[in-house]
């Protein structure tokens, strides 16, 4: 992953348990698998992307991405890194994926069912915000350089 970023192939690289078809075989609970697939499908539609999975902890970012995204506008919980990905798409950074193994076991995840539900709602909210800002129906600080509220229709001088 890091080598693809280092050689400039991609600005962001994600490890995907979906690409290798090993998520369920590796022990991912069916409800998490289905939620991941549904959220990814909706997000791909709203973002105009074709990624297999957004909900992974396996990520590599270029220095440019980390320095230039308005990260201070993001959530302070599990949603943070997912908002980073949507910001990367909005600001035109390239994203690649690589297959990675799946190993799920009891106690291996720090997010419980209710936190997962809150996370899923946050993913949908961020995706819809992206869509609205992209088509100039809304403006949100997480998609504005420096986190400043963008003016969609500036007043004439």
N, C-alpha and C positions, 0 to 999 in steps of 0.2 A: 504494500500500500504506500509506504513512505517513498519507495523508489519511483513510483509513478508521479508522485508530487515533486520529488527532487529533480526529475528529468524534464518537468514541465508538461507531461502528458495530460494531467488533470490538475485543477486547483483543489479539488476535494475528492477523496476516494472513500467509498463505503464498503464495508464487509457485509455480504449478504448471505444469510442462511437459506434464503429462498432459491437463489441461483443453482445451488448444488442439490436441490430437492432433499435436503437432509433435516429440515426443521422438525417435522413430525417424527422422523426416525430418531432424531437426537433428543427426543423427549419434550419438545415444546407442547404445552397443553393446547388442546384443540381450540378452546375459546380464544386463546392468545393468537394462534395462527389465523383463525377466521377474522378476528378484529384487525390484525395486521394487514391482511389481504384487502379487507373492505376499506380501511383508512388509506392504504396505498393507492387503491383504485381511484378513490375520490380525489385524493391529492394529485395524482397524475393528471386527471381530467382538469382540475382547476389550475394547475401550474403548467400544463402543456408539456409534461415530462413523460419519460418511459422508464422509471426506475422500478426495480423489483421490490425494494424495501427501504423505507425511511427510518424505521424504528430499530436502530442498531447502535450499539455502543462502540462498534469497530469503525473508527473514522480517522482519517488523516487530512490535515488542512495545510495549505501553503501559508507562508508567513504573510503574504499579501492579503489573503482572506482574513486572517486573524487581526491584522492591523487596520483593515478598512471597513469591516462590517460594523454597524452601530450596535454592538453587543450589549451595551449598557441599557438598551431599551427592552431587552428580553426578560423573560420570567426568571425567577430565582428557584425554580423547581425542575422537575423532570422534563418540562416542555422546552427548556433553554436550548438544548442542542438541536431539537427539531426546528425551532425558530431560526437557528443559525443556517440550517439547510435551505429553508425557504428564502432567507435573506440572500444566500449565495446564488440561488436561482434568479431572484429579482435583480441582483446587481450583475448578472451575466457571467458568473464564474462557471467553469466546466466541472461536471461531476461524473466520476466513473465508479464502477462497482467491480468487486472481485468476490468470488465464492469463498465462503469460510465455513468451517464445521460448526455444527450445533451440538451443544452439550447442556441440556437442561436437567436440573436436579432440585429436589426439595431444599429450600433455603438459599438457592442460588440467585434469586432475584430480590431486590430490596423494595420493589413496588408491589403493593397489594392490589386486590381487586378494585377497591374504591378509588385508590390513587390512579389506577389504570383507566378507570372510567372518566375521571377528571382530566387526565392526560388526553384521552381520545377526544373529548369535547374541545380541549385547547388546540389540538391538531386541526380539527375542523374549523374552528374560529380563525386560526392563523391562515389556513388555506383560503378561506373566504375573504379575509382581509387582503391577501395577495391578489386574488382575482379582482376585487373591487378597485384596488389601487392601480393595478395593471391597465384596467380599462377606464380609468379616470372617474370612477363612481364614488371614490372615497380616498381618504388620505390617512396614513397611519405612521407613527414615528418609527416603527421598526423597519420601515422601507424608505426612510429618508436619510440621506447622507448626514452623518453626525447626529442622527436622532432628532433633527429639527423637523417640525411639521412643514411639509412641502406645500407650496401654494400651487394649486392646480390651475387656477385661472387668475394670474396676476392682474392687478388693476393697471390700466393704462397710465402713463406718466402725465 
